Amino acid sequence: RQRKKEEADANEADKQRRREEKAKALSSSKVQLEDNAKDILKLERTIVELQQQKCEQYNLLKRALTEEDRRKHSQQTVTKEPSWTSLYSPNLQMAQYAHHPQHYLSAQPSHRLLAY
């Protein structure tokens, strides 16, 4: 009888130990899952921040290139010196307005009167 009682107690203690191990494993895996979820959130935030930085850098680069294009374009128009013929042509005003005759006609009312 004593032996059976000891075996039953041992079995019960063994069951209890297994239950505790199982509970510990479950709680540690639950903790692990929670840690993983936190890590995932942190990584998602990092991804969003990096995407924002990428967009900001892209916009800065785009602005810088646009500005550089404008600067190059304005330098081209500024450094383009007038040709010898336009400087020394007898009618300087005509040379100025040669590319835009409508400006010449609208800007020179006295000449229009003379034409009639």
C-alpha positions as a Markdown table, in Angstrom:
| # | Residue | x | y | z |
|---|---|---|---|---|
| 1 | Arg | 0.0 | 0.0 | 0.0 |
| 2 | Gln | 2.7 | 2.4 | 1.0 |
| 3 | Arg | 4.6 | 1.7 | -2.3 |
| 4 | Lys | 1.4 | 2.4 | -4.4 |
| 5 | Lys | 0.9 | 5.6 | -2.6 |
| 6 | Glu | 4.5 | 6.7 | -3.2 |
| 7 | Glu | 4.1 | 5.8 | -6.9 |
| 8 | Ala | 0.9 | 7.7 | -7.2 |
| 9 | Asp | 2.5 | 10.7 | -5.4 |
| 10 | Ala | 5.5 | 10.4 | -7.8 |
| 11 | Asn | 3.2 | 10.3 | -10.8 |
| 12 | Glu | 1.2 | 13.3 | -9.5 |
| 13 | Ala | 4.5 | 15.2 | -8.9 |
| 14 | Asp | 5.7 | 14.3 | -12.4 |
| 15 | Lys | 2.4 | 15.4 | -14.0 |
| 16 | Gln | 2.6 | 18.7 | -12.0 |
| 17 | Arg | 6.2 | 19.2 | -13.2 |
| 18 | Arg | 5.2 | 18.5 | -16.8 |
| 19 | Arg | 2.2 | 21.0 | -16.5 |
| 20 | Glu | 4.6 | 23.6 | -15.1 |
| 21 | Glu | 7.1 | 23.1 | -17.9 |
| 22 | Lys | 4.3 | 23.3 | -20.5 |
| 23 | Ala | 3.0 | 26.5 | -18.9 |
| 24 | Lys | 6.5 | 27.9 | -18.8 |
| 25 | Ala | 7.1 | 27.0 | -22.4 |
| 26 | Leu | 3.7 | 28.5 | -23.4 |
| 27 | Ser | 4.4 | 31.7 | -21.5 |
| 28 | Ser | 7.9 | 32.0 | -22.9 |
| 29 | Ser | 6.6 | 31.5 | -26.5 |
| 30 | Lys | 3.9 | 34.1 | -25.7 |
| 31 | Val | 6.6 | 36.5 | -24.5 |
| 32 | Gln | 8.6 | 35.6 | -27.7 |
| 33 | Leu | 5.6 | 36.4 | -29.9 |
| 34 | Glu | 5.0 | 39.7 | -28.1 |
| 35 | Asp | 8.7 | 40.5 | -28.6 |
| 36 | Asn | 8.5 | 39.6 | -32.2 |
| 37 | Ala | 5.4 | 41.8 | -32.6 |
| 38 | Lys | 7.3 | 44.7 | -31.0 |
| 39 | Asp | 10.3 | 44.1 | -33.3 |
| 40 | Ile | 8.0 | 44.0 | -36.4 |
| 41 | Leu | 6.4 | 47.3 | -35.4 |
| 42 | Lys | 9.8 | 48.9 | -34.8 |
| 43 | Leu | 11.0 | 47.6 | -38.3 |
| 44 | Glu | 7.8 | 48.9 | -39.9 |
| 45 | Arg | 8.4 | 52.4 | -38.4 |
| 46 | Thr | 12.0 | 52.3 | -39.6 |
| 47 | Ile | 10.8 | 51.4 | -43.1 |
| 48 | Val | 8.4 | 54.3 | -43.1 |
| 49 | Glu | 11.1 | 56.7 | -41.9 |
| 50 | Leu | 13.5 | 55.5 | -44.5 |
| 51 | Gln | 10.9 | 55.9 | -47.3 |
| 52 | Gln | 10.2 | 59.4 | -46.1 |
| 53 | Gln | 13.9 | 60.2 | -46.1 |
| 54 | Lys | 14.2 | 58.7 | -49.6 |
| 55 | Cys | 11.3 | 60.9 | -50.8 |
| 56 | Glu | 12.8 | 64.0 | -49.2 |
| 57 | Gln | 16.2 | 63.3 | -50.8 |
| 58 | Tyr | 14.6 | 62.6 | -54.1 |
| 59 | Asn | 12.7 | 65.9 | -53.9 |
| 60 | Leu | 15.9 | 67.7 | -52.8 |
| 61 | Leu | 17.8 | 66.2 | -55.7 |
| 62 | Lys | 15.0 | 67.0 | -58.2 |
| 63 | Arg | 15.0 | 70.6 | -56.9 |
| 64 | Ala | 18.8 | 70.9 | -57.1 |
| 65 | Leu | 18.9 | 69.5 | -60.7 |
| 66 | Thr | 16.1 | 71.8 | -61.7 |
| 67 | Glu | 17.9 | 74.7 | -60.2 |
| 68 | Glu | 21.1 | 73.6 | -61.9 |
| 69 | Asp | 19.3 | 73.4 | -65.3 |
| 70 | Arg | 17.9 | 76.9 | -64.7 |
| 71 | Arg | 21.3 | 78.2 | -63.9 |
| 72 | Lys | 22.9 | 76.6 | -66.9 |
| 73 | His | 20.1 | 77.9 | -69.1 |
| 74 | Ser | 20.5 | 81.4 | -67.8 |
| 75 | Gln | 24.3 | 81.2 | -68.1 |
| 76 | Gln | 23.8 | 80.2 | -71.7 |
| 77 | Thr | 21.5 | 83.1 | -72.5 |
| 78 | Val | 23.8 | 85.5 | -70.6 |
| 79 | Thr | 27.1 | 84.4 | -72.0 |
| 80 | Lys | 25.6 | 84.4 | -75.5 |
| 81 | Glu | 27.1 | 87.6 | -76.8 |
| 82 | Pro | 25.3 | 89.6 | -79.5 |
| 83 | Ser | 26.7 | 88.9 | -83.0 |
| 84 | Trp | 28.8 | 91.5 | -84.8 |
| 85 | Thr | 26.0 | 92.2 | -87.3 |
| 86 | Ser | 23.4 | 93.0 | -84.7 |
| 87 | Leu | 25.9 | 95.3 | -82.9 |
| 88 | Tyr | 26.8 | 97.3 | -86.0 |
| 89 | Ser | 23.7 | 97.0 | -88.1 |
| 90 | Pro | 22.5 | 100.4 | -89.3 |
| 91 | Asn | 19.0 | 99.9 | -87.8 |
| 92 | Leu | 19.7 | 98.5 | -84.3 |
| 93 | Gln | 16.0 | 98.6 | -83.4 |
| 94 | Met | 15.1 | 96.4 | -86.4 |
| 95 | Ala | 17.8 | 93.9 | -85.4 |
| 96 | Gln | 16.4 | 93.8 | -81.9 |
| 97 | Tyr | 12.9 | 93.2 | -83.1 |
| 98 | Ala | 13.7 | 91.0 | -86.1 |
| 99 | His | 12.8 | 87.8 | -84.2 |
| 100 | His | 9.5 | 89.3 | -82.9 |
| 101 | Pro | 8.1 | 91.7 | -85.5 |
| 102 | Gln | 4.8 | 92.1 | -83.6 |
| 103 | His | 6.7 | 93.8 | -80.8 |
| 104 | Tyr | 8.3 | 96.1 | -83.2 |
| 105 | Leu | 5.0 | 97.1 | -84.7 |
| 106 | Ser | 3.3 | 97.6 | -81.4 |
| 107 | Ala | 6.2 | 99.4 | -79.7 |
| 108 | Gln | 6.8 | 101.9 | -82.5 |
| 109 | Pro | 3.6 | 103.9 | -83.1 |
| 110 | Ser | 5.4 | 106.8 | -84.8 |
| 111 | His | 6.9 | 104.5 | -87.4 |
| 112 | Arg | 3.5 | 103.0 | -88.1 |
| 113 | Leu | 2.2 | 106.5 | -88.9 |
| 114 | Leu | 5.1 | 107.1 | -91.3 |
| 115 | Ala | 4.3 | 103.9 | -93.2 |
| 116 | Tyr | 1.0 | 105.4 | -94.2 |
